[in-house]
Amino acid sequence: MSKRSGFLRLGLFVYPSGHHIAAWRHPDTAANAGISFDYYRNVASIAEAAKLDLLFLADGAGARSDNDEVLSRTAHSYVAQFEPVTLLSALAVVTQRIGLVATVSSSFNEPFHVARKFASLDHLSGGRAGYNLVTSANDLEARNFNRDEHDSHAARYERAEEFAQVVSGLWDSWDGDAFLYDKQEGRFFDPARRHVLDHKGRHFSVRGPLNVPRSPQGRPVTVQAGSSEAGKELAAKSADVVFTAQQTVDEAADFYRDIKERAVRYGRDPDHVKILPGIFPVVGRTRAEAQDKFEALQALIHPAIGLNLISGGWTGIDLSAYDLDGPLPDLPPGNGSQSRQHLLAELARRENLTIRQLYLRVAGARGHLQVVGTPADIADALEERFETFGADGFNIMPPTFPGGLTDFVELVLPELRRRGLARSEYDGPTLRANLGLPEPAPVRPGDRTPSP
């Protein structure tokens, strides 16, 4: 079989202190990283020097627990982090080429606000903005927005589909050459190049136009992270990049093929939907060194935090009444992340894990691919997923920052470049150029498919 051509698209999933649930307790990390601009600037500098494609920021509009015993023991609870669009606007000033992607919830935002913020970020950064559209899965977020509980999974995705359509439509409010700035004739813009969306749907009524000129890259890049049936449909219709999690090579290939085939059914070029699973790499010069690094982090996990990780906001199902050293029970459908609940259940079944073993198993990678080993081991895993058409690239999730990031940059990237899988220079000035995505042609309001 011939080798697949092209480079891996590599994003960096930035999380305060690191992706391991106990990273903030590690002696080499900054516990207050979530509110330290110097921390983020340093991480961005390392990633850009390594020619990574993008920085990816998660977000939540509420704490992950209302249990003080849980909340007070973890840095992964969204209680001490910058608002991501504000942070990326600051990072736009101190970076030149790396993409800037932030997570926003379609459940707790209005399309006009999101379209305006990311169009502004795209201008501030010279065409490097992207947004990760999520529906949120946590009742505690809903309670910050005049609700007692979150909407059902189906209702959330119905809203998200219309949300994505409106945001995209607002980004097409102006032709690229609409603003004339003609002082002599006294004409600020050409009225013929202004397009009023006038959207009226089930969830939104948005006239437009957007009060920001057309994006330097046509539209900011759209990322989508859901892997449920509804999530895959939304991704196939609207996403440029899909962030996902699969445990096995076969599962990754099945997901990849599914998304690409759905995209074709919607009249899209499948190569214009990039699949970037997460990978949690623990790198050592020897396998023993890598395992020692991993075990040092595992030893810092508090049981209350481990249990909350696989219940709470992930599934919406309380597992506290069950024996930690017993099997994971059959779980009824929750109102949290359905794809993550399915992944956890399948992982526990396949590896015959107890509840305690399950939370230890996912404490770093959160269900994403986890590789503990040498640079060659990490590169082998990435190459295998790429060659078997399970990924177009990866979102790197270092266990700690900055150490886990520098391990990847200094040890794994040279190996990937030696294999011809990673580039040494950026392809262009915009995020779309570096991801191999074309600039989209504007769609006029009359040509858009009405929302259901």
Secondary structure, DSSP 8 states (H G I E B T S, - for coil): -----S--EEEEEE-SS-SSTTGGGSTTS-TTGGG-HHHHHHHHHHHHHTT-SEEEE---SS-S-S-HHHHTT-S-SSSS---HHHHHHHHHHH-SSSEEEEEEESSSS-HHHHHHHHHHHHHHHTS-EEEEEE----HHHHTTTT-SS---HHHHHHHHHHHHHHHHHHHTSB-TT-EEEETTTTEEE-GGGB----EE-SS-EE----SS--BTTBS-EEEE---SHHHHHHHHHH-SEEEE--SSHHHHHHHHHHHHHHHHHTT--GGGSEEEEEEEEEE-SSHHHHHHHHHHHHTT--HHHHHHHTSHHHHS---TTS-TTSB-------SS-HHHHHHHHHHHHHHT-BHHHHHHHHTTTTTSEEEEE-HHHHHHHHHHHHHTTS-SEEEE--SSTTHHHHHIIIIIHHHHHHTT-S-SS-S-SSHHHHHT--------GGGS----
